[in-house]
Amino acid sequence: MKYFNKILKIENLSIDKIAKKFKTPSYCYSYNQLKKNIQNFKKSFRSISPLICFSVKSNANINLIKEIKKFGLGADVVSMGELMIALKAGINPKKIVFSGVGKTPREIEFAIKKKILLINAESKSEVIEIERIAKLKKKSVNIGIRLNPNTDAKTLTQISTGKKDDKFGVNDKIFFEILKYCKNSKNLNLQCLSVHIGSQILNNKPYEKMLQVIEKIINKSNYNFKFIDLGGGMGISYGQETKKLNYQKYCIAIKKFLKNHKSKIIFEPGRSIIGNTGILISKIIYIKKNDKKTFVILDAAMNDLMRPALYGAKHKILASKKRSRKINLTHEFVGPICESTDKFISLNNFHELKEKDFITICDVGAYGMSLSSNYNVRLKPLELLIRGSKVKIIRKRQKYKDLI
Ligand SMILES: Cc1ncc(COP(=O)(O)O)c(C=O)c1O
C-alpha cells in the first residue's frame, strides 16, 4: 500500500480503479506481500527447519490457502470445516495439525480417517474420546497434548490463551496423567507437546518463558516427543506499536532448547503470514457533522471487519486520494449497523474527504473476512487477489438469494 502522486495503490493498481470496477466493500490481498511474508518467515527459522502450518482460522479463503500451499506450508485447523478446506486446497494431511478445546466425535472420526499428522488434544476427556474412536476403527492415532504453560503473552486479554485461567490446554498435573494414560494405550501414539500462548505477541520474553516451562516439563517427563508444536502468535505492526517481535532472537532461544531435545518444531502462524497482505476498501456513503466531530459513514461495517468492535483493535485508514487540505476535526469512521460499537476508529486532522470517496482500512488480512458475519442481513464482501496489475476474484460477493 503506497501513495503514488497522491493516489493510493495496492501493487500496481489504484484503489479507486478497483473499487469502481468491483464495487465495495471488498477485501483485497497482495500476492507479493504474502510471498514476502512466507519467505521472510521461512528464512528467519531456516536453521531449525520447522514444519510451518498456516493457521486457517486467520483466513479461510481456499484460493489463498492454495497459494500458501505452493510455498510448502501445512495447515493448523480448529474445526472439521477448516480441515475440509485445507484438504481441498491440496495440503498434504501429513502437514495438518488439529487444535481446539471442543472437538466433537464426528470431527475426531473425520481427522482419523484423513490420517492427519496430529490431533492436539486439550483435555483428558478428549484423549479418552480419541482412544474410543481409534479402538472402534482399529487404528493407532498420533496425538499431541496441548499444555497450558501459565505464561502471560503480554497481549490483549481477549487473545491471550496461555494463562492458567484460560480454557486452553491442560496444566502440568493433568499433562503427566495423560502421558501415563497414553503409555498404556494401544490406540494412542503420543508424539507431540503443543502450546499456543496467544496472538499479536510483540515481545520475545513470553516466548522465552514458555520455552523454559516446556523444558522443565520434558525433563520431568523423561519422554521423547517427536514434535514440539510452539503454536503461532507472532505479532505484526498495525501502525501504533512501539515494539517489534525479533524472529532472530526467538530462533536463537529455540535452538538453545533443541540442544537438549531432538524434536521437530512445528509453528502455527496466521496473522504474521496473512495480516498485512489484506485491505478492506469501502465507500463513504454520507458525511455528517455535529459540533464536535465529523462522522464518516462507510459502506463497510462491523459485520465485515469485527476486530475493532470485538476487542478494540485499531486499523489504519487511508484515503484513496490524498487531498492537500487537512481538516482539523475528529473524524469518526463508522459503519451503517445499528450498534454503537460499529465504529472503526477516530482520527484527528484527516485529509479532506467527500461523500462517495473511497477509503482503505489496512492490515485486515488476518481475522478480517474469517470473523465476518451476516449481521443485519448484510452480504459478505467480495475478495480479490492482486498480483502486479492482475486481479483475480477469489470469493464472490454474497447475493441476497444466498441468504433469503
Ligand atoms: C491453537 C492456535 N494456533 C495458532 C493460532 C494462530 O495465531 P496467530 O494468528 O496469532 O499466529 C491460533 C490463534 O489464536 C491458535 O488458537
The ligand as a Tripos MOL2 file, in Angstrom:
@<TRIPOS>MOLECULE
LIG
   16    16     1     0     0
SMALL
NO_CHARGES

@<TRIPOS>ATOM
      1 C1         -4.0150  -23.0280   18.5060 C.3       1 LIG1
      2 C2         -3.7170  -21.8290   17.6870 C.ar      1 LIG1
      3 N1         -2.6800  -21.8830   16.8250 N.ar      1 LIG1
      4 C3         -2.3770  -20.8230   16.0540 C.ar      1 LIG1
      5 C4         -3.0970  -19.6460   16.0930 C.ar      1 LIG1
      6 C5         -2.6990  -18.5190   15.1930 C.3       1 LIG1
      7 O1         -2.3040  -17.3920   15.8760 O.3       1 LIG1
      8 P1         -1.6990  -16.1480   15.1010 P.3       1 LIG1
      9 O2         -2.6500  -15.7650   14.0340 O.co2     1 LIG1
     10 O3         -1.5970  -15.0950   16.1550 O.co2     1 LIG1
     11 O4         -0.3690  -16.5480   14.5700 O.co2     1 LIG1
     12 C6         -4.1660  -19.5450   16.9870 C.ar      1 LIG1
     13 C7         -4.9170  -18.2840   17.0940 C.2       1 LIG1
     14 O5         -5.3200  -17.8110   18.0820 O.2       1 LIG1
     15 C8         -4.4940  -20.6780   17.7990 C.ar      1 LIG1
     16 O6         -5.5250  -20.6270   18.6510 O.3       1 LIG1
@<TRIPOS>BOND
     1     1     2 1
     2     2     3 ar
     3     2    15 ar
     4     3     4 ar
     5     4     5 ar
     6     5     6 1
     7     5    12 ar
     8     6     7 1
     9     7     8 1
    10     8     9 2
    11     8    10 1
    12     8    11 1
    13    12    13 1
    14    12    15 ar
    15    13    14 2
    16    15    16 1
@<TRIPOS>SUBSTRUCTURE
     1 LIG1         1 GROUP 0 **** ****
